Amino acid sequence: MRRIDVAALNVSLVCLGVAALALCTAFGTVDWKLVSIVAPLGLVVIGLIGLLLSRNPRKGNTP
């Protein structure tokens, strides 16, 4: 099974969020109060995804 490049995944998720915010800014108005709540929560979720994907598999479970 191929390993996932966790650093590339984290950077791409952050860039995707920034790009979505830029599109919303270009085509409409942005509620910055909502962004100030959602952005930190999104970063925490991205960090948790990175931590979960970077764990080493347990040695005792392989056949």
RARAZI-V326866 format. One record per residue. N is the residue number from 1. SS is DSSP state (2 for helix, 1 for strand, 0 for the rest). Layout:
n->[N N]
ss->[SS SS]
//
This chain:
n->[1 2 3 4 5 6 7 8 9 10 11 12 13 14 15 16 17 18 19 20 21 22 23 24 25 26 27 28 29 30 31 32 33 34 35 36 37 38 39 40 41 42 43 44 45 46 47 48 49 50 51 52 53 54 55 56 57 58 59 60 61 62 63]
ss->[0 0 0 0 0 2 2 2 2 2 2 2 2 2 2 2 2 2 2 2 2 2 2 2 2 2 2 0 0 0 0 2 2 2 2 2 2 2 2 2 2 2 2 2 2 2 2 2 2 2 2 2 2 0 0 0 0 0 2 2 2 0 0]
//
